[in-house]
């Protein structure tokens, strides 16, 4: 049995994105993880990435660079 989409996803993506833009960053991150369609619609809210010189952060940096949707949104690396 297929699951139904949430009712608010019947709105145009621009409207859903506008509504989501009023949420705190923490809630937007949670929304993006709960439903794939919301992850596509919800705006990426961070223009900064905080990294250190450890190997895990280097992997995070590589993942951001390789991900077309997010790499153009990052403006500052700290």
HTML snippet that shows the backbone in 3Dmol.js (N, CA, C, O; Angstrom):
<script src="https://3Dmol.org/build/3Dmol-min.js"></script>
<div id="view" style="width:600px;height:400px;position:relative"></div>
<script>
const pdb = `
ATOM      1  N   UNK A   1       0.834  -1.176   0.000  1.00  0.00           N
ATOM      2  CA  UNK A   1       0.000   0.000   0.000  1.00  0.00           C
ATOM      3  C   UNK A   1       0.882   1.244   0.000  1.00  0.00           C
ATOM      4  O   UNK A   1       1.778   1.377   0.833  1.00  0.00           O
ATOM      5  N   UNK A   2       0.631   2.136  -0.918  1.00  0.00           N
ATOM      6  CA  UNK A   2       1.418   3.365  -1.029  1.00  0.00           C
ATOM      7  C   UNK A   2       1.003   4.365   0.038  1.00  0.00           C
ATOM      8  O   UNK A   2      -0.165   4.456   0.415  1.00  0.00           O
ATOM      9  N   UNK A   3       1.980   5.104   0.508  1.00  0.00           N
ATOM     10  CA  UNK A   3       1.666   6.140   1.487  1.00  0.00           C
ATOM     11  C   UNK A   3       1.296   7.424   0.764  1.00  0.00           C
ATOM     12  O   UNK A   3       1.802   7.715  -0.320  1.00  0.00           O
ATOM     13  N   UNK A   4       0.409   8.180   1.381  1.00  0.00           N
ATOM     14  CA  UNK A   4      -0.011   9.445   0.785  1.00  0.00           C
ATOM     15  C   UNK A   4       0.963  10.551   1.163  1.00  0.00           C
ATOM     16  O   UNK A   4       1.583  10.524   2.226  1.00  0.00           O
ATOM     17  N   UNK A   5       1.080  11.517   0.272  1.00  0.00           N
ATOM     18  CA  UNK A   5       1.898  12.692   0.560  1.00  0.00           C
ATOM     19  C   UNK A   5       1.181  13.572   1.559  1.00  0.00           C
ATOM     20  O   UNK A   5      -0.049  13.588   1.603  1.00  0.00           O
ATOM     21  N   UNK A   6       1.943  14.316   2.373  1.00  0.00           N
ATOM     22  CA  UNK A   6       1.299  15.272   3.277  1.00  0.00           C
ATOM     23  C   UNK A   6       0.467  16.273   2.477  1.00  0.00           C
ATOM     24  O   UNK A   6       0.811  16.617   1.347  1.00  0.00           O
ATOM     25  N   UNK A   7      -0.615  16.729   3.067  1.00  0.00           N
ATOM     26  CA  UNK A   7      -1.554  17.617   2.371  1.00  0.00           C
ATOM     27  C   UNK A   7      -0.903  18.898   1.876  1.00  0.00           C
ATOM     28  O   UNK A   7      -1.274  19.410   0.820  1.00  0.00           O
ATOM     29  N   UNK A   8       0.062  19.422   2.623  1.00  0.00           N
ATOM     30  CA  UNK A   8       0.639  20.707   2.231  1.00  0.00           C
ATOM     31  C   UNK A   8       1.565  20.597   1.022  1.00  0.00           C
ATOM     32  O   UNK A   8       1.943  21.614   0.439  1.00  0.00           O
ATOM     33  N   UNK A   9       1.933  19.380   0.640  1.00  0.00           N
ATOM     34  CA  UNK A   9       2.747  19.216  -0.561  1.00  0.00           C
ATOM     35  C   UNK A   9       1.919  19.320  -1.832  1.00  0.00           C
ATOM     36  O   UNK A   9       2.463  19.265  -2.935  1.00  0.00           O
ATOM     37  N   UNK A  10       0.618  19.468  -1.686  1.00  0.00           N
ATOM     38  CA  UNK A  10      -0.239  19.702  -2.852  1.00  0.00           C
ATOM     39  C   UNK A  10      -0.131  21.146  -3.334  1.00  0.00           C
ATOM     40  O   UNK A  10      -0.529  21.467  -4.454  1.00  0.00           O
ATOM     41  N   UNK A  11       0.414  22.015  -2.477  1.00  0.00           N
ATOM     42  CA  UNK A  11       0.642  23.402  -2.875  1.00  0.00           C
ATOM     43  C   UNK A  11       1.844  23.461  -3.821  1.00  0.00           C
ATOM     44  O   UNK A  11       2.673  22.551  -3.825  1.00  0.00           O
ATOM     45  N   UNK A  12       1.941  24.523  -4.620  1.00  0.00           N
ATOM     46  CA  UNK A  12       3.131  24.670  -5.472  1.00  0.00           C
ATOM     47  C   UNK A  12       4.403  24.742  -4.612  1.00  0.00           C
ATOM     48  O   UNK A  12       4.359  25.246  -3.490  1.00  0.00           O
ATOM     49  N   UNK A  13       5.515  24.250  -5.123  1.00  0.00           N
ATOM     50  CA  UNK A  13       6.765  24.248  -4.354  1.00  0.00           C
ATOM     51  C   UNK A  13       7.164  25.632  -3.837  1.00  0.00           C
ATOM     52  O   UNK A  13       7.744  25.750  -2.758  1.00  0.00           O
ATOM     53  N   UNK A  14       6.857  26.668  -4.601  1.00  0.00           N
ATOM     54  CA  UNK A  14       7.214  28.026  -4.174  1.00  0.00           C
ATOM     55  C   UNK A  14       6.492  28.402  -2.887  1.00  0.00           C
ATOM     56  O   UNK A  14       7.065  29.070  -2.027  1.00  0.00           O
ATOM     57  N   UNK A  15       5.232  27.973  -2.749  1.00  0.00           N
ATOM     58  CA  UNK A  15       4.447  28.298  -1.549  1.00  0.00           C
ATOM     59  C   UNK A  15       4.980  27.508  -0.356  1.00  0.00           C
ATOM     60  O   UNK A  15       5.146  28.055   0.734  1.00  0.00           O
ATOM     61  N   UNK A  16       5.245  26.231  -0.565  1.00  0.00           N
ATOM     62  CA  UNK A  16       5.782  25.409   0.525  1.00  0.00           C
ATOM     63  C   UNK A  16       7.132  25.969   0.971  1.00  0.00           C
ATOM     64  O   UNK A  16       7.400  26.062   2.169  1.00  0.00           O
ATOM     65  N   UNK A  17       7.969  26.336   0.027  1.00  0.00           N
ATOM     66  CA  UNK A  17       9.275  26.905   0.357  1.00  0.00           C
ATOM     67  C   UNK A  17       9.131  28.204   1.133  1.00  0.00           C
ATOM     68  O   UNK A  17       9.886  28.461   2.071  1.00  0.00           O
ATOM     69  N   UNK A  18       8.174  29.013   0.746  1.00  0.00           N
ATOM     70  CA  UNK A  18       7.933  30.273   1.456  1.00  0.00           C
ATOM     71  C   UNK A  18       7.483  30.018   2.890  1.00  0.00           C
ATOM     72  O   UNK A  18       7.934  30.697   3.812  1.00  0.00           O
ATOM     73  N   UNK A  19       6.604  29.052   3.082  1.00  0.00           N
ATOM     74  CA  UNK A  19       6.127  28.709   4.427  1.00  0.00           C
ATOM     75  C   UNK A  19       7.288  28.189   5.275  1.00  0.00           C
ATOM     76  O   UNK A  19       7.459  28.591   6.426  1.00  0.00           O
ATOM     77  N   UNK A  20       8.068  27.306   4.701  1.00  0.00           N
ATOM     78  CA  UNK A  20       9.192  26.708   5.424  1.00  0.00           C
ATOM     79  C   UNK A  20      10.225  27.769   5.811  1.00  0.00           C
ATOM     80  O   UNK A  20      10.913  27.623   6.821  1.00  0.00           O
ATOM     81  N   UNK A  21      10.337  28.817   5.026  1.00  0.00           N
ATOM     82  CA  UNK A  21      11.338  29.856   5.310  1.00  0.00           C
ATOM     83  C   UNK A  21      11.086  30.574   6.632  1.00  0.00           C
ATOM     84  O   UNK A  21      11.986  31.233   7.154  1.00  0.00           O
ATOM     85  N   UNK A  22       9.875  30.458   7.181  1.00  0.00           N
ATOM     86  CA  UNK A  22       9.563  31.083   8.468  1.00  0.00           C
ATOM     87  C   UNK A  22       9.970  30.214   9.662  1.00  0.00           C
ATOM     88  O   UNK A  22       9.942  30.675  10.803  1.00  0.00           O
ATOM     89  N   UNK A  23      10.342  28.973   9.404  1.00  0.00           N
ATOM     90  CA  UNK A  23      10.719  28.062  10.490  1.00  0.00           C
ATOM     91  C   UNK A  23      12.151  28.306  10.943  1.00  0.00           C
ATOM     92  O   UNK A  23      12.982  28.765  10.159  1.00  0.00           O
ATOM     93  N   UNK A  24      12.444  28.002  12.207  1.00  0.00           N
ATOM     94  CA  UNK A  24      13.839  28.069  12.665  1.00  0.00           C
ATOM     95  C   UNK A  24      14.690  27.036  11.920  1.00  0.00           C
ATOM     96  O   UNK A  24      14.180  26.008  11.476  1.00  0.00           O
ATOM     97  N   UNK A  25      15.984  27.316  11.789  1.00  0.00           N
ATOM     98  CA  UNK A  25      16.888  26.416  11.058  1.00  0.00           C
ATOM     99  C   UNK A  25      16.819  24.980  11.554  1.00  0.00           C
ATOM    100  O   UNK A  25      16.850  24.042  10.758  1.00  0.00           O
ATOM    101  N   UNK A  26      16.725  24.807  12.864  1.00  0.00           N
ATOM    102  CA  UNK A  26      16.658  23.458  13.447  1.00  0.00           C
ATOM    103  C   UNK A  26      15.464  22.684  12.886  1.00  0.00           C
ATOM    104  O   UNK A  26      15.584  21.504  12.557  1.00  0.00           O
ATOM    105  N   UNK A  27      14.316  23.351  12.778  1.00  0.00           N
ATOM    106  CA  UNK A  27      13.116  22.692  12.270  1.00  0.00           C
ATOM    107  C   UNK A  27      13.198  22.434  10.767  1.00  0.00           C
ATOM    108  O   UNK A  27      12.696  21.420  10.283  1.00  0.00           O
ATOM    109  N   UNK A  28      13.822  23.336  10.036  1.00  0.00           N
ATOM    110  CA  UNK A  28      13.995  23.123   8.595  1.00  0.00           C
ATOM    111  C   UNK A  28      14.870  21.897   8.364  1.00  0.00           C
ATOM    112  O   UNK A  28      14.582  21.081   7.489  1.00  0.00           O
ATOM    113  N   UNK A  29      15.936  21.768   9.144  1.00  0.00           N
ATOM    114  CA  UNK A  29      16.807  20.593   9.020  1.00  0.00           C
ATOM    115  C   UNK A  29      16.035  19.312   9.304  1.00  0.00           C
ATOM    116  O   UNK A  29      16.197  18.317   8.597  1.00  0.00           O
ATOM    117  N   UNK A  30      15.204  19.332  10.329  1.00  0.00           N
ATOM    118  CA  UNK A  30      14.397  18.150  10.657  1.00  0.00           C
ATOM    119  C   UNK A  30      13.414  17.832   9.540  1.00  0.00           C
ATOM    120  O   UNK A  30      13.238  16.669   9.177  1.00  0.00           O
ATOM    121  N   UNK A  31      12.777  18.856   8.997  1.00  0.00           N
ATOM    122  CA  UNK A  31      11.831  18.653   7.895  1.00  0.00           C
ATOM    123  C   UNK A  31      12.512  18.016   6.695  1.00  0.00           C
ATOM    124  O   UNK A  31      11.970  17.101   6.073  1.00  0.00           O
ATOM    125  N   UNK A  32      13.698  18.504   6.377  1.00  0.00           N
ATOM    126  CA  UNK A  32      14.422  17.984   5.223  1.00  0.00           C
ATOM    127  C   UNK A  32      14.703  16.488   5.374  1.00  0.00           C
ATOM    128  O   UNK A  32      14.762  15.755   4.387  1.00  0.00           O
ATOM    129  N   UNK A  33      14.874  16.046   6.614  1.00  0.00           N
ATOM    130  CA  UNK A  33      15.180  14.636   6.866  1.00  0.00           C
ATOM    131  C   UNK A  33      13.948  13.745   6.914  1.00  0.00           C
ATOM    132  O   UNK A  33      14.065  12.529   6.759  1.00  0.00           O
ATOM    133  N   UNK A  34      12.772  14.323   7.126  1.00  0.00           N
ATOM    134  CA  UNK A  34      11.583  13.503   7.326  1.00  0.00           C
ATOM    135  C   UNK A  34      10.925  13.037   6.039  1.00  0.00           C
ATOM    136  O   UNK A  34      10.313  11.969   6.006  1.00  0.00           O
ATOM    137  N   UNK A  35      11.044  13.820   4.989  1.00  0.00           N
ATOM    138  CA  UNK A  35      10.323  13.482   3.772  1.00  0.00           C
ATOM    139  C   UNK A  35      11.140  13.955   2.582  1.00  0.00           C
ATOM    140  O   UNK A  35      11.497  15.131   2.513  1.00  0.00           O
ATOM    141  N   UNK A  36      11.438  13.083   1.659  1.00  0.00           N
ATOM    142  CA  UNK A  36      12.326  13.410   0.543  1.00  0.00           C
ATOM    143  C   UNK A  36      11.841  14.621  -0.248  1.00  0.00           C
ATOM    144  O   UNK A  36      12.644  15.476  -0.621  1.00  0.00           O
ATOM    145  N   UNK A  37      10.545  14.704  -0.505  1.00  0.00           N
ATOM    146  CA  UNK A  37      10.011  15.838  -1.271  1.00  0.00           C
ATOM    147  C   UNK A  37      10.252  17.156  -0.546  1.00  0.00           C
ATOM    148  O   UNK A  37      10.507  18.179  -1.182  1.00  0.00           O
ATOM    149  N   UNK A  38      10.172  17.137   0.776  1.00  0.00           N
ATOM    150  CA  UNK A  38      10.451  18.356   1.544  1.00  0.00           C
ATOM    151  C   UNK A  38      11.929  18.717   1.470  1.00  0.00           C
ATOM    152  O   UNK A  38      12.288  19.894   1.475  1.00  0.00           O
ATOM    153  N   UNK A  39      12.766  17.723   1.403  1.00  0.00           N
ATOM    154  CA  UNK A  39      14.191  17.982   1.254  1.00  0.00           C
ATOM    155  C   UNK A  39      14.509  18.685  -0.046  1.00  0.00           C
ATOM    156  O   UNK A  39      15.430  19.499  -0.111  1.00  0.00           O
ATOM    157  N   UNK A  40      13.749  18.372  -1.085  1.00  0.00           N
ATOM    158  CA  UNK A  40      13.949  19.011  -2.383  1.00  0.00           C
ATOM    159  C   UNK A  40      13.407  20.435  -2.409  1.00  0.00           C
ATOM    160  O   UNK A  40      13.967  21.303  -3.078  1.00  0.00           O
ATOM    161  N   UNK A  41      12.322  20.676  -1.684  1.00  0.00           N
ATOM    162  CA  UNK A  41      11.653  21.980  -1.706  1.00  0.00           C
ATOM    163  C   UNK A  41      12.256  22.950  -0.702  1.00  0.00           C
ATOM    164  O   UNK A  41      12.411  24.136  -0.991  1.00  0.00           O
ATOM    165  N   UNK A  42      12.595  22.444   0.477  1.00  0.00           N
ATOM    166  CA  UNK A  42      13.049  23.307   1.567  1.00  0.00           C
ATOM    167  C   UNK A  42      14.353  23.998   1.207  1.00  0.00           C
ATOM    168  O   UNK A  42      15.260  23.373   0.656  1.00  0.00           O
ATOM    169  N   UNK A  43      14.449  25.267   1.512  1.00  0.00           N
ATOM    170  CA  UNK A  43      15.682  25.984   1.181  1.00  0.00           C
ATOM    171  C   UNK A  43      16.837  25.534   2.065  1.00  0.00           C
ATOM    172  O   UNK A  43      16.659  25.247   3.249  1.00  0.00           O
ATOM    173  N   UNK A  44      18.006  25.480   1.477  1.00  0.00           N
ATOM    174  CA  UNK A  44      19.208  25.204   2.264  1.00  0.00           C
ATOM    175  C   UNK A  44      19.517  26.475   3.027  1.00  0.00           C
ATOM    176  O   UNK A  44      19.654  27.540   2.425  1.00  0.00           O
ATOM    177  N   UNK A  45      19.628  26.382   4.334  1.00  0.00           N
ATOM    178  CA  UNK A  45      19.620  27.584   5.160  1.00  0.00           C
ATOM    179  C   UNK A  45      20.987  28.073   5.616  1.00  0.00           C
ATOM    180  O   UNK A  45      21.069  29.075   6.327  1.00  0.00           O
ATOM    181  N   UNK A  46      22.026  27.416   5.239  1.00  0.00           N
ATOM    182  CA  UNK A  46      23.329  27.819   5.750  1.00  0.00           C
ATOM    183  C   UNK A  46      24.231  28.264   4.608  1.00  0.00           C
ATOM    184  O   UNK A  46      24.324  27.598   3.577  1.00  0.00           O
ATOM    185  N   UNK A  47      24.883  29.383   4.804  1.00  0.00           N
ATOM    186  CA  UNK A  47      25.860  29.827   3.815  1.00  0.00           C
ATOM    187  C   UNK A  47      27.282  29.666   4.350  1.00  0.00           C
ATOM    188  O   UNK A  47      28.253  29.989   3.666  1.00  0.00           O
ATOM    189  N   UNK A  48      27.393  29.161   5.587  1.00  0.00           N
ATOM    190  CA  UNK A  48      28.697  28.948   6.222  1.00  0.00           C
ATOM    191  C   UNK A  48      28.897  27.483   6.565  1.00  0.00           C
ATOM    192  O   UNK A  48      27.954  26.768   6.904  1.00  0.00           O
ATOM    193  N   UNK A  49      30.138  27.056   6.470  1.00  0.00           N
ATOM    194  CA  UNK A  49      30.514  25.713   6.899  1.00  0.00           C
ATOM    195  C   UNK A  49      31.695  25.867   7.849  1.00  0.00           C
ATOM    196  O   UNK A  49      32.685  26.525   7.529  1.00  0.00           O
ATOM    197  N   UNK A  50      31.576  25.253   9.014  1.00  0.00           N
ATOM    198  CA  UNK A  50      32.643  25.287  10.012  1.00  0.00           C
ATOM    199  C   UNK A  50      33.425  23.983   9.926  1.00  0.00           C
ATOM    200  O   UNK A  50      32.863  22.906  10.124  1.00  0.00           O
ATOM    201  N   UNK A  51      34.704  24.074   9.635  1.00  0.00           N
ATOM    202  CA  UNK A  51      35.545  22.894   9.477  1.00  0.00           C
ATOM    203  C   UNK A  51      36.809  23.024  10.313  1.00  0.00           C
ATOM    204  O   UNK A  51      37.283  24.127  10.583  1.00  0.00           O
ATOM    205  N   UNK A  52      37.339  21.891  10.714  1.00  0.00           N
ATOM    206  CA  UNK A  52      38.656  21.860  11.347  1.00  0.00           C
ATOM    207  C   UNK A  52      39.541  20.945  10.506  1.00  0.00           C
ATOM    208  O   UNK A  52      39.099  20.414   9.487  1.00  0.00           O
ATOM    209  N   UNK A  53      40.763  20.764  10.924  1.00  0.00           N
ATOM    210  CA  UNK A  53      41.715  19.996  10.118  1.00  0.00           C
ATOM    211  C   UNK A  53      41.661  18.491  10.377  1.00  0.00           C
ATOM    212  O   UNK A  53      42.606  17.784  10.030  1.00  0.00           O
ATOM    213  N   UNK A  54      40.586  17.983  10.975  1.00  0.00           N
ATOM    214  CA  UNK A  54      40.550  16.528  11.170  1.00  0.00           C
ATOM    215  C   UNK A  54      39.969  15.838   9.938  1.00  0.00           C
ATOM    216  O   UNK A  54      39.317  16.476   9.112  1.00  0.00           O
ATOM    217  N   UNK A  55      40.203  14.559   9.823  1.00  0.00           N
ATOM    218  CA  UNK A  55      39.844  13.828   8.599  1.00  0.00           C
ATOM    219  C   UNK A  55      38.337  13.775   8.352  1.00  0.00           C
ATOM    220  O   UNK A  55      37.910  13.769   7.197  1.00  0.00           O
ATOM    221  N   UNK A  56      37.531  13.737   9.397  1.00  0.00           N
ATOM    222  CA  UNK A  56      36.079  13.714   9.206  1.00  0.00           C
ATOM    223  C   UNK A  56      35.599  15.011   8.561  1.00  0.00           C
ATOM    224  O   UNK A  56      34.748  14.976   7.672  1.00  0.00           O
ATOM    225  N   UNK A  57      36.125  16.139   8.989  1.00  0.00           N
ATOM    226  CA  UNK A  57      35.729  17.413   8.403  1.00  0.00           C
ATOM    227  C   UNK A  57      36.192  17.546   6.960  1.00  0.00           C
ATOM    228  O   UNK A  57      35.538  18.210   6.156  1.00  0.00           O
ATOM    229  N   UNK A  58      37.298  16.929   6.632  1.00  0.00           N
ATOM    230  CA  UNK A  58      37.747  16.924   5.238  1.00  0.00           C
ATOM    231  C   UNK A  58      36.766  16.119   4.395  1.00  0.00           C
ATOM    232  O   UNK A  58      36.485  16.492   3.256  1.00  0.00           O
ATOM    233  N   UNK A  59      36.243  15.024   4.934  1.00  0.00           N
ATOM    234  CA  UNK A  59      35.223  14.239   4.226  1.00  0.00           C
ATOM    235  C   UNK A  59      33.938  15.049   4.051  1.00  0.00           C
ATOM    236  O   UNK A  59      33.297  14.980   3.003  1.00  0.00           O
ATOM    237  N   UNK A  60      33.566  15.812   5.073  1.00  0.00           N
ATOM    238  CA  UNK A  60      32.378  16.670   4.985  1.00  0.00           C
ATOM    239  C   UNK A  60      32.584  17.707   3.887  1.00  0.00           C
ATOM    240  O   UNK A  60      31.687  17.945   3.078  1.00  0.00           O
ATOM    241  N   UNK A  61      33.750  18.317   3.859  1.00  0.00           N
ATOM    242  CA  UNK A  61      34.060  19.300   2.826  1.00  0.00           C
ATOM    243  C   UNK A  61      33.936  18.682   1.436  1.00  0.00           C
ATOM    244  O   UNK A  61      33.349  19.285   0.537  1.00  0.00           O
ATOM    245  N   UNK A  62      34.486  17.487   1.257  1.00  0.00           N
ATOM    246  CA  UNK A  62      34.398  16.806  -0.047  1.00  0.00           C
ATOM    247  C   UNK A  62      32.944  16.508  -0.422  1.00  0.00           C
ATOM    248  O   UNK A  62      32.558  16.641  -1.583  1.00  0.00           O
ATOM    249  N   UNK A  63      32.148  16.107   0.560  1.00  0.00           N
ATOM    250  CA  UNK A  63      30.735  15.810   0.296  1.00  0.00           C
ATOM    251  C   UNK A  63      29.996  17.066  -0.164  1.00  0.00           C
ATOM    252  O   UNK A  63      29.165  16.999  -1.069  1.00  0.00           O
ATOM    253  N   UNK A  64      30.293  18.200   0.451  1.00  0.00           N
ATOM    254  CA  UNK A  64      29.647  19.455   0.053  1.00  0.00           C
ATOM    255  C   UNK A  64      30.063  19.839  -1.362  1.00  0.00           C
ATOM    256  O   UNK A  64      29.224  20.223  -2.177  1.00  0.00           O
ATOM    257  N   UNK A  65      31.341  19.737  -1.649  1.00  0.00           N
ATOM    258  CA  UNK A  65      31.846  20.096  -2.972  1.00  0.00           C
ATOM    259  C   UNK A  65      31.237  19.204  -4.051  1.00  0.00           C
ATOM    260  O   UNK A  65      30.966  19.666  -5.160  1.00  0.00           O
ATOM    261  N   UNK A  66      31.024  17.946  -3.733  1.00  0.00           N
ATOM    262  CA  UNK A  66      30.487  16.999  -4.710  1.00  0.00           C
ATOM    263  C   UNK A  66      28.976  17.093  -4.886  1.00  0.00           C
ATOM    264  O   UNK A  66      28.437  16.540  -5.844  1.00  0.00           O
ATOM    265  N   UNK A  67      28.279  17.782  -3.981  1.00  0.00           N
ATOM    266  CA  UNK A  67      26.821  17.828  -4.028  1.00  0.00           C
ATOM    267  C   UNK A  67      26.375  19.110  -4.730  1.00  0.00           C
ATOM    268  O   UNK A  67      26.446  20.194  -4.151  1.00  0.00           O
ATOM    269  N   UNK A  68      25.921  18.987  -5.963  1.00  0.00           N
ATOM    270  CA  UNK A  68      25.593  20.143  -6.800  1.00  0.00           C
ATOM    271  C   UNK A  68      24.613  21.110  -6.157  1.00  0.00           C
ATOM    272  O   UNK A  68      24.757  22.325  -6.295  1.00  0.00           O
ATOM    273  N   UNK A  69      23.628  20.587  -5.462  1.00  0.00           N
ATOM    274  CA  UNK A  69      22.585  21.448  -4.909  1.00  0.00           C
ATOM    275  C   UNK A  69      23.115  22.379  -3.821  1.00  0.00           C
ATOM    276  O   UNK A  69      22.676  23.525  -3.727  1.00  0.00           O
ATOM    277  N   UNK A  70      24.046  21.907  -3.002  1.00  0.00           N
ATOM    278  CA  UNK A  70      24.504  22.697  -1.867  1.00  0.00           C
ATOM    279  C   UNK A  70      25.777  23.492  -2.129  1.00  0.00           C
ATOM    280  O   UNK A  70      25.982  24.544  -1.523  1.00  0.00           O
ATOM    281  N   UNK A  71      26.620  23.011  -3.008  1.00  0.00           N
ATOM    282  CA  UNK A  71      27.926  23.660  -3.131  1.00  0.00           C
ATOM    283  C   UNK A  71      27.851  25.101  -3.603  1.00  0.00           C
ATOM    284  O   UNK A  71      28.746  25.889  -3.297  1.00  0.00           O
ATOM    285  N   UNK A  72      26.822  25.465  -4.331  1.00  0.00           N
ATOM    286  CA  UNK A  72      26.686  26.848  -4.797  1.00  0.00           C
ATOM    287  C   UNK A  72      26.091  27.761  -3.730  1.00  0.00           C
ATOM    288  O   UNK A  72      26.102  28.982  -3.888  1.00  0.00           O
ATOM    289  N   UNK A  73      25.580  27.193  -2.663  1.00  0.00           N
ATOM    290  CA  UNK A  73      24.967  27.983  -1.590  1.00  0.00           C
ATOM    291  C   UNK A  73      25.977  28.387  -0.516  1.00  0.00           C
ATOM    292  O   UNK A  73      25.739  29.339   0.228  1.00  0.00           O
ATOM    293  N   UNK A  74      27.085  27.681  -0.431  1.00  0.00           N
ATOM    294  CA  UNK A  74      28.093  27.975   0.590  1.00  0.00           C
ATOM    295  C   UNK A  74      28.910  29.183   0.149  1.00  0.00           C
ATOM    296  O   UNK A  74      29.461  29.209  -0.951  1.00  0.00           O
ATOM    297  N   UNK A  75      28.977  30.176   1.020  1.00  0.00           N
ATOM    298  CA  UNK A  75      29.710  31.407   0.718  1.00  0.00           C
ATOM    299  C   UNK A  75      30.933  31.600   1.609  1.00  0.00           C
ATOM    300  O   UNK A  75      31.815  32.401   1.298  1.00  0.00           O
ATOM    301  N   UNK A  76      30.982  30.867   2.714  1.00  0.00           N
ATOM    302  CA  UNK A  76      32.064  31.084   3.670  1.00  0.00           C
ATOM    303  C   UNK A  76      32.435  29.767   4.344  1.00  0.00           C
ATOM    304  O   UNK A  76      31.566  29.017   4.788  1.00  0.00           O
ATOM    305  N   UNK A  77      33.725  29.498   4.414  1.00  0.00           N
ATOM    306  CA  UNK A  77      34.233  28.332   5.129  1.00  0.00           C
ATOM    307  C   UNK A  77      35.069  28.851   6.289  1.00  0.00           C
ATOM    308  O   UNK A  77      36.015  29.616   6.101  1.00  0.00           O
ATOM    309  N   UNK A  78      34.706  28.423   7.482  1.00  0.00           N
ATOM    310  CA  UNK A  78      35.385  28.885   8.699  1.00  0.00           C
ATOM    311  C   UNK A  78      36.081  27.709   9.347  1.00  0.00           C
ATOM    312  O   UNK A  78      36.718  27.866  10.389  1.00  0.00           O
TER     313      UNK A  78
END
`;
const viewer = $3Dmol.createViewer("view");
viewer.addModel(pdb, "pdb");
viewer.setStyle({}, {cartoon: {color: "spectrum"}});
viewer.zoomTo();
viewer.render();
</script>
